[in-house]
Amino acid sequence: MKSQANMLLHVLEGVLQDVLLAYPEMSSGVQKDILRITSLTLNRGQGLYTLDLPSLDPLLLGGLENGRLQLGGALARRVSRKCHVPRLFSGLWLRVFNADSCLKQEPDPTAIAFLRQIFCLGKRLDVECSQFRREAALEAYHEIESELRRPTLDWAADDILLEEPTDKIGLSDSCQARDPGDLFYREEEELAQESLLKVLGRIQQVADILSRSFGHLDVMSEEFHSIYSSEGIGFKHGPGAVASGTKKWERSLFPTWPHKLEHIFPFAYCGMTTIDVRMGTKQPINHELPSRMICVPKTSKAPRIIAAEPAEHQWCQQALWTFLRGKIKKTFVGQFIDFSRQDLSAELVVRASRDQSLATVDLSDASDRLSCWTMERIFRKNHFLLNALHAARTRYLRHIDGSFLRLKKFASQGTATTFPAQSLVFLCIALGASIKRDRIRKSDILRMVGKVRVYGDDIIIPVDGYEDLKLAMRSLQLKINLNKSFCLGKFRESCGSDAYDGYDCTPVKPTTFSPDGPRSRLTLVEASNNLFMKGYWNASSRCLDLLPSSYRSRLRVVGPRDRGFLGVTSFLGNSDVHLQKRWNRRFQCFDVRTVVIKSRVRKTPREQHHQFLDFLAQGKPLLGSRQASNIYDVADPKDRIGWEVSLAPAA
């Protein structure tokens, strides 16, 4: 069996064949590149594609941003003393940069797209990183946590944080005035301090307007439940693991329900049904479980550190997540944030790369650096929401080594409220940095529609607000990822969409190239289709070569509009002439024998009353007890050869 490194080499050779189709005059140079890559694959193995080649991507993007290529790294050896571009893939580099490493007046966007696809082909490969890199990531996690400011309010208490809105705390508290008599005090520092105070003042005004727009939050109010009209009762369990390791169909037992949750989310109202009341279900014990640290694969460079939350906290966090999502849609905030449409950010990315009016910003360790200190100041004017966020949050994290960490960050990744909360915080910062008025009104915020957009830690703002944004982020202990933030050149990146001068140059980043299971085979088919749609036709064909011949020959051909059907994409539309057919009398159409995805269902007994609560959380119509007994069937996708309805019209 081929190693995954050889499979990557096989697909990369396909990309280079596509390069030859675009630039036939580069034949000799591409052949040399193939020989170098083959040799490097033998020496470095999989690390070449997961670590070495991805390290060239920041060099390329840095050159596009700053106008000059700064070489560094093992694979960035220059061609000669007179030609200061990397020897590897020099033909493509020279279509973007001059021999003196300066950016060309009109760089070739196709060459940029080819280089990015080569560098990022194995960047997202789903592999475990080394123990050394894992330990380094854990050390960095602790270092960030230790540097965060301690909150002003008592986040360690069980009781509510605030009884009413307050002006006693503000973002400007991060500025500590220095003594003018200090020897090292300089006039420039005073000016910088004044500038920072103005920026933080504008951000605070935006935050106060935004937080007030969310209004009163009461889990027993009609407004709270109106948001969940199409999503069941709003409360639900998350898709991932929980801190206690409880199985999915046992999570609604809720043996614990801490006093901190009880204030905002009474168990009798949020964690019980009428069946529980009739059966005299006892109140859970007042005990708060810590969240559990988990390291999940991200890239070979570093793992992703997340937290598995206690079941009862996740239950309430999901309700808050749905509440925030519904409120954002109903208020003016929905014109800047839409959690269901990343394409709106992608449209701004393409526009910004053409007219250079907008900057794209990405943050490093965004959730780990968002402190309770910042949260309490952003939401100081809505004590209902702040109290709810505090109640649903876990205070302690159980480390991998068994120790406990009291968190100063608001929440780790894996918490249901992390993504919406950080989106709202970063929106306030982006708007405050972009609006150049001392007194900000709602009308000033609405003028930023189409200029400011936020999705998690992906931020789009006007170019003239970028410096103020950097100033505010640094003051609030947030860190901008300069390798992925762009405002000077014509390259922009946000929400998985990359563009240069109006041309899409987003690379395809498959997570596996080894067809050793149903999921990996589906991933390969998807990667092949994505490469095909971007014009990498040889690379697309090489991806299909990795699939077993019996599997590959049974795939149908589908058109770009036939979404939801498994098959090989073609611009000419669907076709199944190569597949075995039969006439289906029931539907009066042809069936074809093709690859079919089926779910192997494992059923478990559900005879306890708490499982009715799980059923209600799914928001499905109650048609009978049989449905309620099968609410948590566990589906394991499996591919096989079977009969499906033909997409081609009957003759």
Secondary structure, DSSP 8 states (H G I E B T S, - for coil): ---HHHHHHHHHHHHHHHHHHH-GGGHHHHHHHHHHHHHHHHHHTTHIIIIIGGGHHHHHHHHHHHSB----STT--BS-SS--SBSTTHHHHTTTB-TTSBB-SS--HHHHHHHHHHHHTTTT------HHHHHHHHHHHHHHHHHS---SS-TTSSS-S-SS--SS--GGGG-----TTSTT--HHHHHHHHHHHHHHHHHHHHHHHHHHHT----TTSHHHHHTTTTSTTS----SS--TT---GGGGGG-SB--HHHHHHS-HHHHS--HHHHHTT----BS----EEEEEE---SS--EEEEE--HHHHHHHHHHHHHHHHHHHHSGGGGT--TT-THHHHHHHHHHHHH--EEEEEEESHHHH-BHHHHHHHTTT-HHHHHHHHHHS-SEEE-TTS-EEE--BS--TT-TTHHHHHHHHHHHHHHHHH---SS--HHHHHTTTTT-EEETTEEEEEGGGHHHHHHHHHHTT-EE-GGG-BSSSSEEEETTEEEETTEE------S-----SHHHHHHHHHHHHHHHHTT-HHHHHHHHHTS-HHHHTT--EE-TT-TTS-SEE-TT--B-TTS-EEEETTTTEEEEEEEEEEEEEE-----STTHHHHHHHTT-----HHHHTTTT-EEEEEEEEEEEE-SS---
